[in-house]
Amino acid sequence: MADRTLWSYKDIAGHIQVRPDTVRSYRKHGLLPPPDHVRNGKPFWYGDTVYAWIAARPRNRSR
């Protein structure tokens, strides 16, 4: 079943344990996929998009 929940910068940041400004920086530098929706100028991503991005992104620190 597809996850069509819309995620904000804050949602993504909380999930990957960084600050929302870090996620904004990822987008600015082309490291985040394009948003699936934009409402009132604010970008949102489907959960599926976020999970695929997380699975594909290089690990930049060990946890």
C-alpha positions, -999 to +999 in steps of 0.1 A: +000+000+000+014+034-010+021+060+017+005+092+004+009+110+037+024+144+031+056+152+050+069+187+057+104+198+064+097+194+101+084+158+096+114+148+075+138+164+100+122+146+129+124+113+112+161+115+103+170+134+135+182+167+121+170+202+123+144+214+097+170+240+085+192+210+075+165+195+054+159+229+038+196+230+030+194+196+014+167+208-009+186+240-017+217+220-027+197+194-047+201+166-022+163+162-016+139+151-043+115+177-057+084+181-036+053+161-046+030+190-036+034+227-029+006+244-008+007+281-001+044+281-011+053+253+013+067+220-001+055+186+009+066+151+000+048+118+000+059+093+027+069+070-002+092+097-016+108+103+018+114+066+025+129+061-010+152+091-005+163+079+029+171+044+016+192+059-012+210+087+006+246+081+016+252+078+054+271+108+065+275+098+101+272+066+120+244+060+145 
